[in-house]
Every structure is written in C-alpha cells, then in structure tokens.
Amino acid sequence: MALPTSTIVMAVLTCIPFGLAIRDTVTGKTTAHRDVDDDSDDSESEYNAEYAAAEARREAEEAATARLDQVRQEQLRTARRTLFGAEVATLGTGFRSITLGMPEADLRSEEITALEIAASVDVDLLTYDKVAWIAIKPQRSATGDESSELCSTLGEELQDAWGRGQTDDSERRYWVNAATGTRASLDSEDCELRFERFVAPTAWVTKTRTSIVPIWLVGQSIAKLRQHLAGRTEFEDADTSARWLGLGVGAGSGEARFEAFLAKGKVVALTASADTLDATYEEVIAQLTALYGRPLEDDDGTYWKSRPMIRIDTHDGAGVAITVGQIPVEE
C-alpha cells in the first residue's frame, strides 16, 4: 500500500532535528556550548585589557615615584651644599645671617630650623653670649644608613671644595683658614662637621695684654683678673682658682681651657691647654722660643727660664698644655 505523501513529509521533518542533534553530539558542539565559548573569549579579552591597564598604571606610578625621589635627592644635595662655603673652613649660604662670634641675642632660630629641614640635619650652636662654634650632625631620628650617607657625602664634597686638609690618628679631618680666622673639622666616627674661630700660635701666646694665654696676668691682683675676664666666669676672692674658656689655637678643635691659681689676693700661676695637631704643638714651641729664647728640657717637658717660668708639655697625648708660674701645692 502506498504511503500518503503527507506521511512521508512528516517523517522527514521529524528526522531532521534528530539528525542535527546527533551531528552536534558527535562533533562536540551544541548551540549552548557555542554561546559559552563566545562569552569566555569576551571575558578573557576584558581581563587582559584590565591587566594591561593596571600594569600601565603601576609602571606610571613607579616612574612618578622615582622622578619624585630623584627631585627630592637633588633638592637635598643642593641644600647640603649650602652648609659649607667655597672658601676653606667657611660657613655656606645656608647660614645667611649667622656668623661665628656674633652676639647670641642676634641669632634667628627660624633660619636654623629652615636649614635643618631643607638639609635633613641637626644644627647645634655653642654660645657664651656669642656664637663659639656651630656643629652639623645627622638628625636624631636618622637611621644608620642615613648617617653614613651624610658623612660620606660631606667627606667627599668637602675634600673637593677645600682639599684634603690635615688628619689625626682618629682620622678626623681638619681645615684651617688663617685669613678668616676660622677652622673646620669633620669627625667621621660621630659624623659631625664643626666650625669655630681660632687664632694662630703667634697670637695665642704673646707678651702683650692681647695674648689669648694671658701670661702678663701672673703676679697681678685678683681685681685685674676679674677685669680681664669681664664676666666670662664667676669666682670669689676667697677661691683658690678661676676657670674659663677661650679661643683654640692652630689646627685642632674645641675651646682652649684656662685656669688661674690664686693666693694672697694675686694670680700666682695659670695653665692653658688646647686640643691640637702635632704641627700646631711645634708651632707653639717655636713661638715661645721666639719670645723667650732657646728652651731647656727635663723629665716633665720643655721649659723656658723666663719670669715667670713657662713650661709646655703634651696634653693627654693630643694638644698643648702650658703652665706659667708655680702652681701652689695643696696643703
């Protein structure tokens, strides 16, 4: 019996979807899978684009940070170059209105603070009514690496600007400017750069009343001593001695230390000591020899038969120590 045409058509139409389904199953592709693959490709593209954008932002930020650090470092180097002058042992432009020996009352603390911030250092001043010395050191909050970097930079730049200077056994470096009457020293261990005034040996010891070591005072009254010191120290007439500080001598650092010994209303002896290099010690001996003639030697050192007698010996192995007159023996 022949099948109706409609039946054959319906059978074919019914088989077609099944055939397509079988093909997709065999090939592993379905309409749903195609949609997932398309979505996955889109997500991966978006992720790659976002990652690339994030990397670009990170690199841009790192470059900006590096440029900022570079600018800050250059600003720091520029500020630190203002700590010292072009001339040997002179203060730099960062100390615009501050000079050694200026009255303490004229100091401007805001100027010092601004310099400390700009150069990332601490600036200490010693004053006795006047500025005696100025010291530059690492900030108290500085790390060990920061302190070492400052000391290394100062050491290199100071030698470039001023030359090598002189050194002692501890590798402390000294520079002297006789024309300006200023000297500087760099302590590499403590990383301290110090500026101070000084006098040459020919002015430190003389026979005149302008001598920093006041030889002329021995034999004078206590009133003359008080007049000479002009309030630099306080003492009573009943005291057995009076002490004060004064300008150092030659290549060295720190103030000179003086002590006058008193008895029966008079100055009977005095001592003067200062931390100096060996070369300055020899220069002081040469100056005393020029004033009082050829010296004599004994177990206690070098002395001159002057009136009063003058003796010089080493001061703790580093410097000069002068005794004028006979120090009273304590009873």
Buried (B, 14 or more C-beta within 10 A) or exposed (E): EEEEEEEEEEEEEEEEEEEEEEEBEEEEEEEEEEEEEEEEEEEEEEEEEEEEEEEEEEEEEEEEEEEEEEEEEEEBEEBBBBBBBEBBBBBBEBBEEBBBEEEEEEBEEEBBEBBBEBBBBBBEBBBBEBBBBBBBBBBEEBEEEBBBBBBEBBBEBBBEBBEEBBEBEEEBBBBBBEEBBBBBBBBBEEBBBBBBBBBBBBBBBBEEEEBBBBBBBBBBEBEBBBEBBEEBBEBEEEEEBBEBBBBBBBBBBBBBBBBBBBEEEBBBBBBBBBBBBBEBBBBBBEBBEEBBEEBEEEEEBBBBEBEBBBBBBBBEEBBBBBBBBEBBEEE
